[in-house]
Amino acid sequence: MIIRQDNNLDQNAQVTYLANDVAAGTTALLVKNSTGLTDGWALQIGKTGEERTEIKLGTAANVGTINVATTSFPHPANTPVYFLKFNQIVFERSATGTAGTAVPMTDGTITIQADNPYTQFEDATGSITYAYKTYYKNSALSNNSIESDWIVITPEFYWLSSMRERVKEKLWNSSFITDGQIDNWINEWREEMVNAAIAVNQDYTIGTVDVAFSTTGLGTVTTADYKQPRRVDVTYNGSDWFQSTKMMVNETYPNEDFNTTHPYHNWEGDSVVHILPAEDGGTARIYFYRLGTPMVNDTDGLPLSMRGYTKSFVDYSLGQAYQKEGKTPEARDKFGDANAQRGMFVAQISPRDKTGPTMIQFTDVTDGEG
C-alpha cells in the first residue's frame, strides 16, 4: 500500500537565494539573506520536484551564511533556499479505519523527498480498510506539526477487493464463503480470460526474456508466468539481432549447416529452447505469452485488456457461490452470463487497433438493388 503526502511546505515558507555557486559536499551556504532562520530548522535547496532539490538542517552562523549538513548535489547561484522548519514526515496508521487512533508505523518516519512532488511510504502490510494520517517533524528540535486529516484508500473498480465486495453484496448470505474462496474464483476466471486473450492471436499479455544458450545451443526459460513462445530473436555478439525461424525437432539432420544471420530454433520440452547454429553461444530473446500472476493483494488489478469486463469475474464467482449453496439453476445462469461476457471480450479485443484502414464501419443497411 503506497501512501503519499504532497510536498508543499515551500509554498508558504520564507525564501532566499544562493549568492554563489555551491559544490556538492558544501557545509556552509552563502545566501542573500539569512534573517528569519531559526537555528536547527530545515532548509530546502531548490524548488520542489526538481532533480537535485534536497533538504538539510541549518544553523545561521552569521548574516548571510548558513551552516548545513553536507550537501549531496551542486547548486547554481540564485537557487531558491526555503526555510521549512521540518525535514521529516511521519506516517501513521489505524487498522480500524477512521474510527481508530492513528499511530506511527515502524520505519514510517522518513526524510521529505523534496525532489518529487510528493513524499511516499509503502505500508507492506496495509489494507484498503486501514486509514492513515501524517505529520511533519524536525528531527533535531523534536518539533512536530499538527496531524493531517484522515487519508483513506478509494478502491479502483477493477481491483481484487472491489470485485470481491461486489460478489458478497449480490448474495443474500455471504457468511458461508470466505474471502479466500472468492479470490480463488476470481483468479480461476482470470486464467480463462488470459487464455481467451491469447487465443485471439493479437499479441495481448506479451512478455520478453533474454535466455543465454551455450555451445550446445540449449537455453532454459525460467520466467514464472511463461506460457508459450511467440517469437525468438538471436544474437551472437550482443548487438546484432536476427529473427529465428521455428522448426520441429525432427526436421533437422545431425550434420546440417546453419547460418548465424538466419538462425533456427526448436523446443525440447516445455521451456528448453535449442538454437541453431550454436556457435560459441549467445542470447535468445524470447517473446512469450504471459500467464501473469494471481491477484493476492486487495489493490491487485486486472490487466488493461480486461478492465472493461469485471462483470464476468463477478458473475463467475456468483455461479461458484450458488453452486456451493446447492442452487444449481442460479449457478447455471451466472455461468452463462460469465461466458457471454467472455464471448463479448474476445469479439471486442480481436481487432486490436481500430484506427487502421482495415476497419470498415457500415452505417446503412444495403438491400442489393441498383
C-alpha positions in Angstrom: 0.0 0.0 0.0 1.6 3.3 -1.1 0.7 6.4 0.9 1.7 9.8 -0.4 1.9 13.3 1.1 2.2 16.3 -1.1 5.5 18.3 -0.7 4.0 21.8 -0.4 5.8 23.3 2.7 7.7 25.6 0.4 4.5 27.4 -0.7 4.2 29.4 2.4 7.9 29.3 3.5 10.3 32.3 3.7 12.7 32.1 0.8 16.1 33.5 0.0 18.6 32.6 -2.8 22.1 31.3 -3.0 24.6 34.2 -3.5 27.1 32.0 -5.5 27.5 28.5 -7.0 27.6 25.7 -4.4 29.5 22.4 -5.0 28.5 19.0 -3.7 29.9 18.4 -0.2 29.5 22.0 1.0 28.7 22.6 4.6 28.3 26.4 4.5 25.9 28.2 2.2 26.3 31.9 1.3 22.8 33.2 0.8 21.4 36.7 0.1 19.5 37.0 3.3 19.6 34.6 6.3 17.4 36.8 8.5 14.5 34.8 9.9 16.2 31.4 10.0 15.8 29.7 13.4 18.8 27.5 14.3 18.0 23.9 13.7 15.3 24.5 11.1 15.3 22.6 7.8 16.3 24.2 4.6 15.1 23.1 1.1 17.7 23.9 -1.5 15.9 24.1 -4.9 12.3 24.0 -6.0 10.1 21.1 -5.1 10.2 18.4 -7.7 13.5 19.4 -9.3 16.1 16.7 -9.8 18.7 17.9 -7.3 16.5 19.5 -4.7 17.5 18.4 -1.2 16.7 19.2 2.4 19.3 19.9 5.1 19.2 21.1 8.7 20.7 24.5 9.0 22.2 27.0 11.5 22.6 30.7 10.9 26.3 31.3 11.6 26.2 34.9 10.8 24.3 37.2 8.5 24.3 35.7 5.0 25.9 32.4 6.0 24.2 29.2 6.9 25.9 26.1 8.2 24.3 22.9 7.0 24.8 19.2 6.9 26.9 18.3 3.9 25.1 18.9 0.6 24.7 16.0 -1.7 24.5 17.9 -5.0 25.9 21.1 -6.6 23.6 24.1 -6.9 24.0 27.2 -9.1 23.8 30.8 -7.8 20.2 32.1 -7.4 18.9 28.7 -6.5 16.0 29.3 -4.0 16.5 28.3 -0.4 13.3 27.8 1.7 13.2 27.9 5.5 10.8 24.9 6.0 11.3 24.2 9.7 10.6 20.4 9.2 12.8 17.8 7.5 10.8 14.6 8.0 7.3 13.2 7.5 5.8 10.7 10.0 3.3 8.3 8.5 0.7 6.9 11.0 -1.8 4.1 10.6 -5.1 3.0 12.1 -6.0 -0.7 11.5 -9.7 0.0 12.4 -10.2 2.8 9.9 -11.2 6.4 10.8 -12.9 5.1 14.0 -9.5 4.1 15.4 -6.4 6.1 16.5 -3.5 6.6 14.1 -0.1 5.6 15.5 3.3 6.0 13.8 4.3 3.0 11.8 7.6 1.2 12.1 10.1 2.8 9.7 7.3 5.3 8.9 9.5 8.4 9.7 11.3 9.4 6.6 13.1 12.5 5.2 10.9 14.6 2.9 11.6 13.6 -0.7 11.8 17.1 -2.0 13.0 16.1 -5.5 9.5 14.8 -6.1 6.1 16.5 -5.9 5.2 14.2 -3.0 6.8 12.0 -0.3 5.7 8.4 -0.3 5.8 5.5 2.0 5.0 1.8 1.4 3.0 0.0 4.0 3.8 -3.5 3.0 1.2 -5.0 5.4 -1.5 -2.4 4.6 -5.1 -3.0 3.7 -7.7 -0.8 2.0 -9.7 -0.9 5.2 -6.9 1.0 7.1 -6.8 4.7 7.4 -3.7 6.9 7.6 -2.5 10.3 8.9 0.8 12.2 8.6 2.6 15.0 10.4 5.8 16.8 9.9 8.8 16.5 12.3 12.0 18.3 12.9 14.5 15.6 13.8 16.9 17.9 15.6 14.4 20.0 17.6 11.8 17.3 18.0 9.1 19.7 17.0 6.0 18.3 15.3 3.3 19.8 13.2 -0.4 19.0 13.7 -1.7 15.8 12.2 -3.2 15.8 8.7 -6.8 14.8 8.0 -7.5 11.1 7.5 -6.1 9.5 4.3 -8.3 6.7 3.1 -7.9 4.4 0.2 -10.6 4.6 -2.6 -10.7 1.2 -4.3 -10.5 1.1 -8.1 -13.4 -0.8 -9.8 -11.1 -3.4 -11.3 -9.2 -4.2 -8.0 -9.4 -7.6 -6.4 -11.0 -6.1 -3.3 -13.7 -4.3 -5.3 -14.7 -7.4 -7.3 -14.8 -9.5 -4.1 -17.1 -7.0 -2.4 -19.4 -6.9 -5.4 -19.8 -10.7 -5.2 -20.7 -10.5 -1.5 -23.1 -7.7 -2.0 -25.1 -9.7 -4.5 -25.5 -12.7 -2.2 -28.4 -12.8 0.3 -26.0 -14.5 2.7 -22.2 -14.4 2.1 -21.2 -15.9 5.5 -20.9 -19.4 4.1 -18.0 -18.4 1.9 -14.6 -16.9 2.8 -12.7 -14.0 1.1 -10.0 -16.5 0.1 -12.6 -18.7 -1.7 -13.9 -15.7 -3.7 -10.3 -14.6 -4.5 -9.6 -18.1 -5.9 -12.7 -18.0 -8.1 -11.7 -14.6 -9.4 -8.3 -15.9 -10.2 -9.7 -19.0 -11.9 -11.8 -16.8 -14.2 -8.7 -14.6 -14.8 -7.0 -17.7 -16.2 -9.9 -18.2 -18.5 -9.7 -14.6 -19.7 -6.0 -14.7 -20.2 -6.2 -17.8 -22.3 -9.1 -16.3 -24.3 -6.9 -13.2 -24.9 -4.0 -15.3 -26.1 -6.3 -17.3 -28.4 -7.3 -14.2 -30.5 -3.6 -14.0 -31.6 -3.4 -10.2 -31.3 -0.4 -10.2 -29.1 -2.0 -9.5 -25.7 -0.2 -10.4 -22.5 3.2 -10.5 -24.2 6.4 -10.6 -22.2 10.0 -10.8 -23.1 13.0 -12.6 -21.5 16.6 -13.0 -22.6 17.9 -16.5 -22.3 21.6 -17.4 -22.6 22.4 -20.5 -24.6 25.6 -22.4 -24.5 27.8 -24.0 -27.2 25.2 -26.8 -27.3 22.6 -24.3 -28.3 20.4 -25.0 -25.3 18.9 -22.4 -23.1 16.1 -22.6 -20.5 13.2 -20.2 -19.9 12.8 -19.8 -16.1 10.2 -16.9 -16.0 7.4 -17.9 -13.7 4.5 -16.7 -15.8 5.8 -18.1 -19.1 3.2 -20.0 -21.1 4.3 -20.4 -24.7 6.6 -18.6 -27.2 5.5 -16.1 -29.8 8.8 -15.1 -31.4 12.5 -15.7 -30.9 15.4 -13.3 -31.8 19.0 -14.4 -31.5 22.3 -12.5 -31.1 25.8 -14.0 -31.0 27.7 -10.8 -30.3 25.3 -8.9 -28.0 24.4 -6.2 -30.6 23.3 -7.7 -33.9 19.9 -9.5 -33.6 18.3 -11.9 -36.1 14.8 -13.3 -36.1 14.9 -17.1 -35.7 12.8 -19.5 -37.7 10.9 -22.2 -35.9 11.4 -25.8 -36.9 10.3 -29.1 -35.4 13.0 -31.1 -33.5 12.7 -34.0 -36.0 13.2 -31.7 -39.0 17.0 -31.2 -38.6 19.8 -33.5 -39.7 22.8 -34.3 -37.4 25.3 -32.7 -39.8 23.2 -29.9 -41.2 24.8 -26.5 -41.6 23.1 -23.3 -40.3 24.0 -19.6 -40.7 24.3 -17.1 -37.8 22.4 -14.5 -39.9 19.5 -16.8 -40.4 19.2 -18.9 -37.1 16.7 -21.6 -36.4 15.2 -22.9 -33.2 13.2 -25.8 -31.9 11.8 -26.6 -28.5 12.8 -29.5 -26.3 10.2 -29.9 -23.7 8.1 -27.1 -22.3 10.8 -24.4 -21.7 14.1 -25.5 -23.2 15.0 -23.8 -26.5 17.6 -25.1 -28.9 19.2 -22.5 -31.1 20.9 -23.5 -34.4 23.7 -22.8 -35.1 25.0 -22.8 -31.6 28.5 -21.3 -32.5 30.1 -20.1 -29.2 26.8 -19.5 -27.5 24.8 -16.3 -27.4 21.4 -14.9 -26.3 17.9 -15.7 -27.4 15.3 -13.1 -26.8 12.0 -14.9 -26.2 8.7 -13.0 -26.8 6.2 -15.1 -24.9 2.6 -15.2 -23.8 2.3 -14.4 -20.1 0.0 -16.2 -17.7 0.5 -13.3 -15.3 0.5 -13.7 -11.6 -2.6 -14.4 -9.4 -4.2 -11.4 -7.7 -3.4 -11.7 -4.0 -3.4 -8.2 -2.5 -6.5 -6.0 -2.3 -5.0 -3.5 -4.7 -4.0 -6.0 -7.3 -5.8 -5.1 -10.6 -6.8 -6.8 -13.8 -4.7 -6.4 -17.0 -5.7 -3.4 -19.1 -7.5 -5.5 -21.7 -9.8 -7.0 -19.1 -10.8 -3.9 -17.2 -14.0 -3.4 -19.1 -15.2 -6.9 -18.2 -15.3 -7.0 -14.4 -18.9 -8.2 -14.5 -17.7 -11.6 -15.9 -15.5 -12.1 -12.9 -18.3 -11.3 -10.5 -20.8 -13.5 -12.4 -18.4 -16.5 -12.5 -17.8 -16.1 -8.7 -21.5 -15.8 -8.0 -22.0 -19.0 -10.1 -19.5 -20.8 -7.9 -21.2 -19.5 -4.7 -24.6 -20.6 -5.9 -23.2 -24.0 -6.8 -21.6 -24.3 -3.4 -25.0 -23.5 -1.8 -26.8 -26.1 -3.9 -28.6 -23.6 -6.1 -27.9 -25.3 -9.5 -30.3 -23.2 -11.7 -29.0 -19.9 -10.4 -25.4 -21.2 -10.8 -26.1 -22.2 -14.4 -27.5 -18.8 -15.2 -24.5 -17.0 -13.7 -22.0 -19.2 -15.6 -23.9 -18.5 -18.7 -23.7 -14.7 -18.1 -19.9 -15.0 -17.5 -19.4 -17.0 -20.7 -21.4 -14.4 -22.6 -19.2 -11.7 -21.3 -16.1 -13.7 -22.3 -17.5 -14.1 -25.8 -18.0 -10.3 -25.9 -14.5 -9.8 -24.6 -13.0 -12.0 -27.4 -15.0 -10.3 -30.1 -14.2 -6.8 -29.0 -10.4 -7.3 -28.5 -9.9 -9.3 -31.7 -9.2 -6.2 -33.8 -6.5 -4.9 -31.5 -6.1 -1.5 -33.2 -9.4 0.0 -34.6 -7.7 3.1 -36.1 -6.4 1.5 -39.3 -7.8 1.2 -42.9 -8.8 -2.5 -42.3 -11.6 -1.3 -40.0 -14.8 -0.7 -42.0 -17.9 0.5 -40.3 -21.3 0.0 -42.1 -23.8 2.7 -41.1 -26.6 1.8 -43.6 -28.2 -1.5 -44.5 -27.9 -2.3 -48.2 -30.7 -4.2 -50.0 -28.7 -5.2 -53.1 -30.8 -3.2 -55.5 -29.1 -0.9 -58.0 
